[in-house]
Amino acid sequence: MVFDAIRDLRKVASGLFALIRYIILRDRVSFCISLFSSNSWVAKKGEVSRYEVIFANNTSKPVWVALLFDIYLKSNPIHPEGHYAFFKKHIYVRSRENQEIKISYDWEDSVIIDIDDIPTSPDDFWRGSCRIKGKYFVHASLLNGDSIAFDHLTLVQELS
């Protein structure tokens, strides 16, 4: 419990440092993940979990990016033993707009990605052998055209 408190304090300090740096330097954020949320902190195999991701494009040009949704066991975030699953979807984001992405995932093999009210499948999907009940890191990463992550947000969900 003490280690969790120390980790949380480090995260708060890191966030405050980033805020102060932004206030002082006024960096312009050109493209980022502005939201990553889930409908619940608990997920159940076979029941649909819903997620929302919003990309913000503050540039004058539209861009193709990829969303990488990656799930690792919190106590063992190592591939392949603790790697639960991942999927990827290429997404077109218009200039100076936000792109909302809704994801429905049953924590087994059914993934539906809804973009502009159009349901679609992931471009790539992999399900590992990890089936342990417990807490998981659920990562949403923003990849450029070279598949290099340049922004990511993480949730922790418990699989029961």
Rosetta constraint file for C-alpha pairs under 8 A:
AtomPair CA 1 CA 5 HARMONIC 6.35 0.50
AtomPair CA 2 CA 6 HARMONIC 6.24 0.50
AtomPair CA 3 CA 7 HARMONIC 6.08 0.50
AtomPair CA 4 CA 8 HARMONIC 6.05 0.50
AtomPair CA 5 CA 9 HARMONIC 6.10 0.50
AtomPair CA 6 CA 10 HARMONIC 6.23 0.50
AtomPair CA 7 CA 11 HARMONIC 6.35 0.50
AtomPair CA 8 CA 12 HARMONIC 6.25 0.50
AtomPair CA 9 CA 13 HARMONIC 6.06 0.50
AtomPair CA 10 CA 14 HARMONIC 6.01 0.50
AtomPair CA 11 CA 15 HARMONIC 6.14 0.50
AtomPair CA 12 CA 16 HARMONIC 6.18 0.50
AtomPair CA 13 CA 17 HARMONIC 6.07 0.50
AtomPair CA 14 CA 18 HARMONIC 6.22 0.50
AtomPair CA 15 CA 19 HARMONIC 6.20 0.50
AtomPair CA 16 CA 20 HARMONIC 6.13 0.50
AtomPair CA 17 CA 21 HARMONIC 6.04 0.50
AtomPair CA 18 CA 22 HARMONIC 6.09 0.50
AtomPair CA 19 CA 23 HARMONIC 6.22 0.50
AtomPair CA 20 CA 24 HARMONIC 6.17 0.50
AtomPair CA 21 CA 25 HARMONIC 5.82 0.50
AtomPair CA 21 CA 26 HARMONIC 7.66 0.50
AtomPair CA 22 CA 26 HARMONIC 4.96 0.50
AtomPair CA 22 CA 27 HARMONIC 5.86 0.50
AtomPair CA 29 CA 58 HARMONIC 7.06 0.50
AtomPair CA 30 CA 56 HARMONIC 7.90 0.50
AtomPair CA 30 CA 57 HARMONIC 6.16 0.50
AtomPair CA 30 CA 58 HARMONIC 4.74 0.50
AtomPair CA 30 CA 59 HARMONIC 5.56 0.50
AtomPair CA 31 CA 55 HARMONIC 7.29 0.50
AtomPair CA 31 CA 56 HARMONIC 5.58 0.50
AtomPair CA 31 CA 57 HARMONIC 4.67 0.50
AtomPair CA 31 CA 58 HARMONIC 5.88 0.50
AtomPair CA 31 CA 59 HARMONIC 7.14 0.50
AtomPair CA 32 CA 55 HARMONIC 5.77 0.50
AtomPair CA 32 CA 56 HARMONIC 5.43 0.50
AtomPair CA 32 CA 57 HARMONIC 6.94 0.50
AtomPair CA 32 CA 142 HARMONIC 7.42 0.50
AtomPair CA 32 CA 151 HARMONIC 6.15 0.50
AtomPair CA 33 CA 53 HARMONIC 7.14 0.50
AtomPair CA 33 CA 54 HARMONIC 5.83 0.50
AtomPair CA 33 CA 55 HARMONIC 4.56 0.50
AtomPair CA 33 CA 56 HARMONIC 6.18 0.50
AtomPair CA 33 CA 142 HARMONIC 6.99 0.50
AtomPair CA 33 CA 151 HARMONIC 6.62 0.50
AtomPair CA 33 CA 152 HARMONIC 6.84 0.50
AtomPair CA 33 CA 153 HARMONIC 7.42 0.50
AtomPair CA 34 CA 53 HARMONIC 7.62 0.50
AtomPair CA 34 CA 54 HARMONIC 5.55 0.50
AtomPair CA 34 CA 55 HARMONIC 5.79 0.50
AtomPair CA 34 CA 56 HARMONIC 6.07 0.50
AtomPair CA 35 CA 52 HARMONIC 7.28 0.50
AtomPair CA 35 CA 53 HARMONIC 5.34 0.50
AtomPair CA 35 CA 54 HARMONIC 5.04 0.50
AtomPair CA 35 CA 55 HARMONIC 7.35 0.50
AtomPair CA 36 CA 51 HARMONIC 7.22 0.50
AtomPair CA 36 CA 52 HARMONIC 5.65 0.50
AtomPair CA 36 CA 53 HARMONIC 4.55 0.50
AtomPair CA 36 CA 54 HARMONIC 6.77 0.50
AtomPair CA 36 CA 140 HARMONIC 7.14 0.50
AtomPair CA 36 CA 153 HARMONIC 6.58 0.50
AtomPair CA 36 CA 154 HARMONIC 7.71 0.50
AtomPair CA 36 CA 155 HARMONIC 7.86 0.50
AtomPair CA 37 CA 51 HARMONIC 5.57 0.50
AtomPair CA 37 CA 52 HARMONIC 5.29 0.50
AtomPair CA 37 CA 53 HARMONIC 6.69 0.50
AtomPair CA 37 CA 155 HARMONIC 7.51 0.50
AtomPair CA 38 CA 49 HARMONIC 7.38 0.50
AtomPair CA 38 CA 50 HARMONIC 5.77 0.50
AtomPair CA 38 CA 51 HARMONIC 4.37 0.50
AtomPair CA 38 CA 52 HARMONIC 6.44 0.50
AtomPair CA 39 CA 49 HARMONIC 6.79 0.50
AtomPair CA 39 CA 50 HARMONIC 5.52 0.50
AtomPair CA 39 CA 51 HARMONIC 6.37 0.50
AtomPair CA 40 CA 49 HARMONIC 7.45 0.50
AtomPair CA 40 CA 50 HARMONIC 7.99 0.50
AtomPair CA 40 CA 157 HARMONIC 7.81 0.50
AtomPair CA 41 CA 156 HARMONIC 7.03 0.50
AtomPair CA 41 CA 157 HARMONIC 4.79 0.50
AtomPair CA 41 CA 158 HARMONIC 6.27 0.50
AtomPair CA 42 CA 157 HARMONIC 5.48 0.50
AtomPair CA 42 CA 158 HARMONIC 4.73 0.50
AtomPair CA 42 CA 159 HARMONIC 5.96 0.50
AtomPair CA 42 CA 160 HARMONIC 6.96 0.50
AtomPair CA 43 CA 47 HARMONIC 7.49 0.50
AtomPair CA 43 CA 49 HARMONIC 6.23 0.50
AtomPair CA 43 CA 107 HARMONIC 7.63 0.50
AtomPair CA 43 CA 157 HARMONIC 6.59 0.50
AtomPair CA 43 CA 158 HARMONIC 5.94 0.50
AtomPair CA 43 CA 159 HARMONIC 4.79 0.50
AtomPair CA 43 CA 160 HARMONIC 6.29 0.50
AtomPair CA 44 CA 48 HARMONIC 7.73 0.50
AtomPair CA 44 CA 49 HARMONIC 7.79 0.50
AtomPair CA 44 CA 106 HARMONIC 7.51 0.50
AtomPair CA 44 CA 107 HARMONIC 7.11 0.50
AtomPair CA 44 CA 159 HARMONIC 5.62 0.50
AtomPair CA 44 CA 160 HARMONIC 5.28 0.50
AtomPair CA 45 CA 106 HARMONIC 5.96 0.50
AtomPair CA 45 CA 107 HARMONIC 5.09 0.50
AtomPair CA 45 CA 108 HARMONIC 6.22 0.50
AtomPair CA 45 CA 159 HARMONIC 7.37 0.50
AtomPair CA 45 CA 160 HARMONIC 7.42 0.50
AtomPair CA 46 CA 106 HARMONIC 4.96 0.50
AtomPair CA 46 CA 107 HARMONIC 6.36 0.50
AtomPair CA 46 CA 108 HARMONIC 6.31 0.50
AtomPair CA 47 CA 106 HARMONIC 5.07 0.50
AtomPair CA 47 CA 107 HARMONIC 7.51 0.50
AtomPair CA 48 CA 104 HARMONIC 5.92 0.50
AtomPair CA 48 CA 105 HARMONIC 5.28 0.50
AtomPair CA 48 CA 106 HARMONIC 4.20 0.50
AtomPair CA 48 CA 107 HARMONIC 7.46 0.50
AtomPair CA 49 CA 104 HARMONIC 5.69 0.50
AtomPair CA 49 CA 105 HARMONIC 5.30 0.50
AtomPair CA 49 CA 106 HARMONIC 5.92 0.50
AtomPair CA 49 CA 107 HARMONIC 7.66 0.50
AtomPair CA 50 CA 102 HARMONIC 7.21 0.50
AtomPair CA 50 CA 103 HARMONIC 5.63 0.50
AtomPair CA 50 CA 104 HARMONIC 4.68 0.50
AtomPair CA 50 CA 105 HARMONIC 6.54 0.50
AtomPair CA 51 CA 102 HARMONIC 5.80 0.50
AtomPair CA 51 CA 103 HARMONIC 4.98 0.50
AtomPair CA 51 CA 104 HARMONIC 6.52 0.50
AtomPair CA 52 CA 100 HARMONIC 7.15 0.50
AtomPair CA 52 CA 101 HARMONIC 5.77 0.50
AtomPair CA 52 CA 102 HARMONIC 4.67 0.50
AtomPair CA 52 CA 103 HARMONIC 6.24 0.50
AtomPair CA 53 CA 100 HARMONIC 5.95 0.50
AtomPair CA 53 CA 101 HARMONIC 5.11 0.50
AtomPair CA 53 CA 102 HARMONIC 6.48 0.50
AtomPair CA 53 CA 140 HARMONIC 7.83 0.50
AtomPair CA 54 CA 98 HARMONIC 6.44 0.50
AtomPair CA 54 CA 99 HARMONIC 5.47 0.50
AtomPair CA 54 CA 100 HARMONIC 4.46 0.50
AtomPair CA 54 CA 101 HARMONIC 6.05 0.50
AtomPair CA 55 CA 93 HARMONIC 7.72 0.50
AtomPair CA 55 CA 98 HARMONIC 5.48 0.50
AtomPair CA 55 CA 99 HARMONIC 5.09 0.50
AtomPair CA 55 CA 100 HARMONIC 6.57 0.50
AtomPair CA 56 CA 96 HARMONIC 7.63 0.50
AtomPair CA 56 CA 97 HARMONIC 6.20 0.50
AtomPair CA 56 CA 98 HARMONIC 4.40 0.50
AtomPair CA 56 CA 99 HARMONIC 6.49 0.50
AtomPair CA 57 CA 62 HARMONIC 7.76 0.50
AtomPair CA 57 CA 93 HARMONIC 6.80 0.50
AtomPair CA 57 CA 94 HARMONIC 7.10 0.50
AtomPair CA 57 CA 95 HARMONIC 5.81 0.50
AtomPair CA 57 CA 96 HARMONIC 5.24 0.50
AtomPair CA 57 CA 97 HARMONIC 5.49 0.50
AtomPair CA 57 CA 98 HARMONIC 6.04 0.50
AtomPair CA 58 CA 95 HARMONIC 6.65 0.50
AtomPair CA 58 CA 96 HARMONIC 4.65 0.50
AtomPair CA 58 CA 97 HARMONIC 6.87 0.50
AtomPair CA 59 CA 95 HARMONIC 5.69 0.50
AtomPair CA 59 CA 96 HARMONIC 5.69 0.50
AtomPair CA 60 CA 95 HARMONIC 5.22 0.50
AtomPair CA 60 CA 96 HARMONIC 6.27 0.50
AtomPair CA 61 CA 94 HARMONIC 7.13 0.50
AtomPair CA 61 CA 95 HARMONIC 4.82 0.50
AtomPair CA 61 CA 96 HARMONIC 7.79 0.50
AtomPair CA 62 CA 92 HARMONIC 7.24 0.50
AtomPair CA 62 CA 93 HARMONIC 5.63 0.50
AtomPair CA 62 CA 94 HARMONIC 4.31 0.50
AtomPair CA 62 CA 95 HARMONIC 4.35 0.50
AtomPair CA 63 CA 92 HARMONIC 5.84 0.50
AtomPair CA 63 CA 93 HARMONIC 5.44 0.50
AtomPair CA 63 CA 94 HARMONIC 6.62 0.50
AtomPair CA 63 CA 95 HARMONIC 7.38 0.50
AtomPair CA 64 CA 90 HARMONIC 6.80 0.50
AtomPair CA 64 CA 91 HARMONIC 5.64 0.50
AtomPair CA 64 CA 92 HARMONIC 4.51 0.50
AtomPair CA 64 CA 93 HARMONIC 6.32 0.50
AtomPair CA 64 CA 144 HARMONIC 7.65 0.50
AtomPair CA 64 CA 145 HARMONIC 7.10 0.50
AtomPair CA 65 CA 90 HARMONIC 5.70 0.50
AtomPair CA 65 CA 91 HARMONIC 5.43 0.50
AtomPair CA 65 CA 92 HARMONIC 6.49 0.50
AtomPair CA 65 CA 93 HARMONIC 7.62 0.50
AtomPair CA 65 CA 142 HARMONIC 6.87 0.50
AtomPair CA 65 CA 143 HARMONIC 5.76 0.50
AtomPair CA 65 CA 144 HARMONIC 5.21 0.50
AtomPair CA 65 CA 145 HARMONIC 6.18 0.50
AtomPair CA 66 CA 88 HARMONIC 6.60 0.50
AtomPair CA 66 CA 89 HARMONIC 5.42 0.50
AtomPair CA 66 CA 90 HARMONIC 4.15 0.50
AtomPair CA 66 CA 91 HARMONIC 5.68 0.50
AtomPair CA 66 CA 142 HARMONIC 5.90 0.50
AtomPair CA 66 CA 143 HARMONIC 4.96 0.50
AtomPair CA 66 CA 144 HARMONIC 6.57 0.50
AtomPair CA 66 CA 145 HARMONIC 7.63 0.50
AtomPair CA 66 CA 147 HARMONIC 7.51 0.50
AtomPair CA 67 CA 88 HARMONIC 5.53 0.50
AtomPair CA 67 CA 89 HARMONIC 5.29 0.50
AtomPair CA 67 CA 90 HARMONIC 6.36 0.50
AtomPair CA 67 CA 91 HARMONIC 7.23 0.50
AtomPair CA 67 CA 140 HARMONIC 6.73 0.50
AtomPair CA 67 CA 141 HARMONIC 5.77 0.50
AtomPair CA 67 CA 142 HARMONIC 5.13 0.50
AtomPair CA 67 CA 143 HARMONIC 6.31 0.50
AtomPair CA 68 CA 86 HARMONIC 7.11 0.50
AtomPair CA 68 CA 87 HARMONIC 5.95 0.50
AtomPair CA 68 CA 88 HARMONIC 4.51 0.50
AtomPair CA 68 CA 89 HARMONIC 6.78 0.50
AtomPair CA 68 CA 139 HARMONIC 7.71 0.50
AtomPair CA 68 CA 140 HARMONIC 5.76 0.50
AtomPair CA 68 CA 141 HARMONIC 5.00 0.50
AtomPair CA 68 CA 142 HARMONIC 6.47 0.50
AtomPair CA 68 CA 143 HARMONIC 7.07 0.50
AtomPair CA 69 CA 86 HARMONIC 5.43 0.50
AtomPair CA 69 CA 87 HARMONIC 5.32 0.50
AtomPair CA 69 CA 88 HARMONIC 6.19 0.50
AtomPair CA 69 CA 138 HARMONIC 7.18 0.50
AtomPair CA 69 CA 139 HARMONIC 5.67 0.50
AtomPair CA 69 CA 140 HARMONIC 4.80 0.50
AtomPair CA 69 CA 141 HARMONIC 6.51 0.50
AtomPair CA 70 CA 84 HARMONIC 7.97 0.50
AtomPair CA 70 CA 85 HARMONIC 6.10 0.50
AtomPair CA 70 CA 86 HARMONIC 4.29 0.50
AtomPair CA 70 CA 87 HARMONIC 6.66 0.50
AtomPair CA 70 CA 138 HARMONIC 5.87 0.50
AtomPair CA 70 CA 139 HARMONIC 5.04 0.50
AtomPair CA 70 CA 140 HARMONIC 6.61 0.50
AtomPair CA 70 CA 141 HARMONIC 7.99 0.50
AtomPair CA 71 CA 83 HARMONIC 6.25 0.50
AtomPair CA 71 CA 84 HARMONIC 5.36 0.50
AtomPair CA 71 CA 85 HARMONIC 5.35 0.50
AtomPair CA 71 CA 86 HARMONIC 6.11 0.50
AtomPair CA 71 CA 136 HARMONIC 6.53 0.50
AtomPair CA 71 CA 137 HARMONIC 5.67 0.50
AtomPair CA 71 CA 138 HARMONIC 4.61 0.50
AtomPair CA 71 CA 139 HARMONIC 6.24 0.50
AtomPair CA 72 CA 76 HARMONIC 7.41 0.50
AtomPair CA 72 CA 77 HARMONIC 5.02 0.50
AtomPair CA 72 CA 78 HARMONIC 7.33 0.50
AtomPair CA 72 CA 82 HARMONIC 5.54 0.50
AtomPair CA 72 CA 83 HARMONIC 4.53 0.50
AtomPair CA 72 CA 84 HARMONIC 5.41 0.50
AtomPair CA 72 CA 85 HARMONIC 7.38 0.50
AtomPair CA 72 CA 136 HARMONIC 5.50 0.50
AtomPair CA 72 CA 137 HARMONIC 5.23 0.50
AtomPair CA 72 CA 138 HARMONIC 6.71 0.50
AtomPair CA 73 CA 77 HARMONIC 5.16 0.50
AtomPair CA 73 CA 78 HARMONIC 7.94 0.50
AtomPair CA 73 CA 82 HARMONIC 4.91 0.50
AtomPair CA 73 CA 83 HARMONIC 6.36 0.50
AtomPair CA 73 CA 84 HARMONIC 6.81 0.50
AtomPair CA 73 CA 132 HARMONIC 7.96 0.50
AtomPair CA 73 CA 134 HARMONIC 7.49 0.50
AtomPair CA 73 CA 135 HARMONIC 6.33 0.50
AtomPair CA 73 CA 136 HARMONIC 4.43 0.50
AtomPair CA 73 CA 137 HARMONIC 6.25 0.50
AtomPair CA 74 CA 82 HARMONIC 7.97 0.50
AtomPair CA 74 CA 134 HARMONIC 7.98 0.50
AtomPair CA 74 CA 135 HARMONIC 5.59 0.50
AtomPair CA 74 CA 136 HARMONIC 4.66 0.50
AtomPair CA 74 CA 137 HARMONIC 5.54 0.50
AtomPair CA 75 CA 135 HARMONIC 7.59 0.50
AtomPair CA 75 CA 136 HARMONIC 7.95 0.50
AtomPair CA 76 CA 81 HARMONIC 7.49 0.50
AtomPair CA 76 CA 82 HARMONIC 5.15 0.50
AtomPair CA 77 CA 81 HARMONIC 7.98 0.50
AtomPair CA 77 CA 82 HARMONIC 5.11 0.50
AtomPair CA 77 CA 83 HARMONIC 6.49 0.50
AtomPair CA 77 CA 137 HARMONIC 7.98 0.50
AtomPair CA 78 CA 82 HARMONIC 5.04 0.50
AtomPair CA 78 CA 83 HARMONIC 6.23 0.50
AtomPair CA 79 CA 83 HARMONIC 5.07 0.50
AtomPair CA 80 CA 128 HARMONIC 6.84 0.50
AtomPair CA 80 CA 129 HARMONIC 7.70 0.50
AtomPair CA 80 CA 130 HARMONIC 7.88 0.50
AtomPair CA 81 CA 128 HARMONIC 8.00 0.50
AtomPair CA 81 CA 129 HARMONIC 7.22 0.50
AtomPair CA 81 CA 130 HARMONIC 6.12 0.50
AtomPair CA 82 CA 130 HARMONIC 5.78 0.50
AtomPair CA 83 CA 128 HARMONIC 6.00 0.50
AtomPair CA 83 CA 129 HARMONIC 7.74 0.50
AtomPair CA 83 CA 130 HARMONIC 6.23 0.50
AtomPair CA 84 CA 127 HARMONIC 6.23 0.50
AtomPair CA 84 CA 128 HARMONIC 5.03 0.50
AtomPair CA 84 CA 129 HARMONIC 6.80 0.50
AtomPair CA 84 CA 130 HARMONIC 5.12 0.50
AtomPair CA 84 CA 131 HARMONIC 7.02 0.50
AtomPair CA 85 CA 125 HARMONIC 7.64 0.50
AtomPair CA 85 CA 126 HARMONIC 5.56 0.50
AtomPair CA 85 CA 127 HARMONIC 4.35 0.50
AtomPair CA 85 CA 128 HARMONIC 5.45 0.50
AtomPair CA 86 CA 125 HARMONIC 5.90 0.50
AtomPair CA 86 CA 126 HARMONIC 5.45 0.50
AtomPair CA 86 CA 127 HARMONIC 6.68 0.50
AtomPair CA 87 CA 122 HARMONIC 6.17 0.50
AtomPair CA 87 CA 123 HARMONIC 7.41 0.50
AtomPair CA 87 CA 124 HARMONIC 5.34 0.50
AtomPair CA 87 CA 125 HARMONIC 4.26 0.50
AtomPair CA 87 CA 126 HARMONIC 6.33 0.50
AtomPair CA 88 CA 122 HARMONIC 5.65 0.50
AtomPair CA 88 CA 123 HARMONIC 5.71 0.50
AtomPair CA 88 CA 124 HARMONIC 5.17 0.50
AtomPair CA 88 CA 125 HARMONIC 6.65 0.50
AtomPair CA 89 CA 121 HARMONIC 7.97 0.50
AtomPair CA 89 CA 122 HARMONIC 5.02 0.50
AtomPair CA 89 CA 123 HARMONIC 5.08 0.50
AtomPair CA 89 CA 124 HARMONIC 6.98 0.50
AtomPair CA 90 CA 123 HARMONIC 7.06 0.50
AtomPair CA 93 CA 97 HARMONIC 7.20 0.50
AtomPair CA 93 CA 98 HARMONIC 7.30 0.50
AtomPair CA 93 CA 99 HARMONIC 6.01 0.50
AtomPair CA 94 CA 98 HARMONIC 7.73 0.50
AtomPair CA 94 CA 99 HARMONIC 7.80 0.50
AtomPair CA 99 CA 115 HARMONIC 7.88 0.50
AtomPair CA 100 CA 115 HARMONIC 6.65 0.50
AtomPair CA 100 CA 116 HARMONIC 7.27 0.50
AtomPair CA 101 CA 113 HARMONIC 6.85 0.50
AtomPair CA 101 CA 114 HARMONIC 5.80 0.50
AtomPair CA 101 CA 115 HARMONIC 5.17 0.50
AtomPair CA 101 CA 116 HARMONIC 7.63 0.50
AtomPair CA 102 CA 113 HARMONIC 5.79 0.50
AtomPair CA 102 CA 114 HARMONIC 4.93 0.50
AtomPair CA 102 CA 115 HARMONIC 6.71 0.50
AtomPair CA 103 CA 111 HARMONIC 7.09 0.50
AtomPair CA 103 CA 112 HARMONIC 5.78 0.50
AtomPair CA 103 CA 113 HARMONIC 4.61 0.50
AtomPair CA 103 CA 114 HARMONIC 6.19 0.50
AtomPair CA 104 CA 110 HARMONIC 7.88 0.50
AtomPair CA 104 CA 111 HARMONIC 5.70 0.50
AtomPair CA 104 CA 112 HARMONIC 5.16 0.50
AtomPair CA 104 CA 113 HARMONIC 6.53 0.50
AtomPair CA 105 CA 109 HARMONIC 7.74 0.50
AtomPair CA 105 CA 110 HARMONIC 5.76 0.50
AtomPair CA 105 CA 111 HARMONIC 4.60 0.50
AtomPair CA 105 CA 112 HARMONIC 6.62 0.50
AtomPair CA 106 CA 110 HARMONIC 5.66 0.50
AtomPair CA 106 CA 111 HARMONIC 6.92 0.50
AtomPair CA 108 CA 127 HARMONIC 7.65 0.50
AtomPair CA 109 CA 127 HARMONIC 7.38 0.50
AtomPair CA 111 CA 121 HARMONIC 6.51 0.50
AtomPair CA 111 CA 122 HARMONIC 7.09 0.50
AtomPair CA 112 CA 119 HARMONIC 6.16 0.50
AtomPair CA 112 CA 120 HARMONIC 5.80 0.50
AtomPair CA 112 CA 121 HARMONIC 5.41 0.50
AtomPair CA 112 CA 122 HARMONIC 7.30 0.50
AtomPair CA 113 CA 119 HARMONIC 5.59 0.50
AtomPair CA 113 CA 120 HARMONIC 5.20 0.50
AtomPair CA 113 CA 121 HARMONIC 5.91 0.50
AtomPair CA 113 CA 122 HARMONIC 6.78 0.50
AtomPair CA 114 CA 118 HARMONIC 5.28 0.50
AtomPair CA 114 CA 119 HARMONIC 4.25 0.50
AtomPair CA 114 CA 120 HARMONIC 6.08 0.50
AtomPair CA 115 CA 119 HARMONIC 6.51 0.50
AtomPair CA 115 CA 120 HARMONIC 7.63 0.50
AtomPair CA 133 CA 158 HARMONIC 7.48 0.50
AtomPair CA 133 CA 159 HARMONIC 5.17 0.50
AtomPair CA 133 CA 160 HARMONIC 5.43 0.50
AtomPair CA 134 CA 158 HARMONIC 5.29 0.50
AtomPair CA 134 CA 159 HARMONIC 5.22 0.50
AtomPair CA 134 CA 160 HARMONIC 6.60 0.50
AtomPair CA 135 CA 156 HARMONIC 6.57 0.50
AtomPair CA 135 CA 157 HARMONIC 5.54 0.50
AtomPair CA 135 CA 158 HARMONIC 4.15 0.50
AtomPair CA 135 CA 159 HARMONIC 6.12 0.50
AtomPair CA 136 CA 156 HARMONIC 5.53 0.50
AtomPair CA 136 CA 157 HARMONIC 5.34 0.50
AtomPair CA 136 CA 158 HARMONIC 6.06 0.50
AtomPair CA 136 CA 159 HARMONIC 7.20 0.50
AtomPair CA 137 CA 154 HARMONIC 6.46 0.50
AtomPair CA 137 CA 155 HARMONIC 5.87 0.50
AtomPair CA 137 CA 156 HARMONIC 4.79 0.50
AtomPair CA 137 CA 157 HARMONIC 6.68 0.50
AtomPair CA 138 CA 154 HARMONIC 5.55 0.50
AtomPair CA 138 CA 155 HARMONIC 5.08 0.50
AtomPair CA 138 CA 156 HARMONIC 5.97 0.50
AtomPair CA 138 CA 157 HARMONIC 7.01 0.50
AtomPair CA 139 CA 152 HARMONIC 6.80 0.50
AtomPair CA 139 CA 153 HARMONIC 5.89 0.50
AtomPair CA 139 CA 154 HARMONIC 4.44 0.50
AtomPair CA 139 CA 155 HARMONIC 6.47 0.50
AtomPair CA 140 CA 152 HARMONIC 5.47 0.50
AtomPair CA 140 CA 153 HARMONIC 5.44 0.50
AtomPair CA 140 CA 154 HARMONIC 6.29 0.50
AtomPair CA 141 CA 149 HARMONIC 6.09 0.50
AtomPair CA 141 CA 150 HARMONIC 7.55 0.50
AtomPair CA 141 CA 151 HARMONIC 5.80 0.50
AtomPair CA 141 CA 152 HARMONIC 4.12 0.50
AtomPair CA 141 CA 153 HARMONIC 6.60 0.50
AtomPair CA 142 CA 149 HARMONIC 5.45 0.50
AtomPair CA 142 CA 150 HARMONIC 5.99 0.50
AtomPair CA 142 CA 151 HARMONIC 5.20 0.50
AtomPair CA 142 CA 152 HARMONIC 6.01 0.50
AtomPair CA 143 CA 147 HARMONIC 5.02 0.50
AtomPair CA 143 CA 148 HARMONIC 5.09 0.50
AtomPair CA 143 CA 149 HARMONIC 4.29 0.50
AtomPair CA 143 CA 150 HARMONIC 6.11 0.50
AtomPair CA 143 CA 151 HARMONIC 7.49 0.50
AtomPair CA 144 CA 148 HARMONIC 5.52 0.50
AtomPair CA 144 CA 149 HARMONIC 6.52 0.50
AtomPair CA 144 CA 150 HARMONIC 7.10 0.50
